[in-house]
């Protein structure tokens, strides 16, 4: 049979648990006050870079020629996109108004043996079954 614990020992256990909880709360509060979200994000990003790019990383300041070349390429593509390029997927046909039209000459020597002609399924015609 279990013997009931004296009332004083339960109070000691509860007091000890309360003290530990307060101690943990103070420690957590001190850690939270010292935290800086920006610094935490920088550390996380550095951890990702270290994981994805192990070893020696390229130093862009020592690669001035490549950097200038990349900047020139970006400027060229931006200028080409804005000044030279014209989309042929435009809704209007205005870009073709100055191009002379020539009828297609169908001088093909090929003569088909069989021609299959089908009605459009949504077209209502008189002899439709």
DANOR-V550557 format. One record per residue. N is the residue number from 1. OMEGA is omega in whole degrees, -180 to 180 (* if undefined). Layout:
BEGIN
n: (N | N)
omega: (OMEGA | OMEGA)
END
This chain:
BEGIN
n: (1 | 2 | 3 | 4 | 5 | 6 | 7 | 8 | 9 | 10 | 11 | 12 | 13 | 14 | 15 | 16 | 17 | 18 | 19 | 20 | 21 | 22 | 23 | 24 | 25 | 26 | 27 | 28 | 29 | 30 | 31 | 32 | 33 | 34 | 35 | 36 | 37 | 38 | 39 | 40 | 41 | 42 | 43 | 44 | 45 | 46 | 47 | 48 | 49 | 50 | 51 | 52 | 53 | 54 | 55 | 56 | 57 | 58 | 59 | 60 | 61 | 62 | 63 | 64 | 65 | 66 | 67 | 68 | 69 | 70 | 71 | 72 | 73 | 74 | 75 | 76 | 77 | 78 | 79 | 80 | 81 | 82 | 83 | 84 | 85 | 86 | 87 | 88 | 89 | 90 | 91 | 92 | 93 | 94 | 95 | 96 | 97 | 98 | 99 | 100 | 101 | 102 | 103 | 104 | 105 | 106 | 107 | 108 | 109 | 110 | 111 | 112 | 113 | 114 | 115 | 116 | 117 | 118 | 119 | 120 | 121 | 122 | 123 | 124 | 125 | 126 | 127 | 128 | 129)
omega: (180 | 178 | 180 | 179 | 177 | -175 | -178 | -178 | 176 | 178 | 179 | 179 | 179 | 179 | 180 | 179 | 178 | 180 | 179 | 179 | 178 | -180 | 178 | 180 | 178 | -179 | 179 | 179 | 179 | 179 | -178 | 179 | -177 | -177 | 176 | -176 | -180 | 180 | 178 | 179 | 178 | 179 | 178 | 179 | 178 | 178 | 178 | 179 | 178 | -179 | -175 | -179 | 180 | 178 | -178 | 180 | 179 | 177 | -175 | 179 | 178 | -178 | -175 | -179 | -180 | 179 | 178 | 179 | 179 | 178 | 177 | 180 | 179 | 178 | 179 | -178 | 177 | 178 | 178 | -179 | -174 | -172 | -171 | -172 | 174 | -180 | 175 | 178 | -178 | -180 | -179 | 179 | -176 | -177 | -178 | -175 | -179 | -179 | -179 | -180 | 178 | 178 | 180 | 177 | -179 | 180 | -177 | 179 | -177 | 177 | -177 | 177 | -175 | 178 | 178 | -180 | -179 | 174 | 173 | -174 | -179 | -179 | 180 | 179 | -169 | -176 | 179 | -179 | *)
END
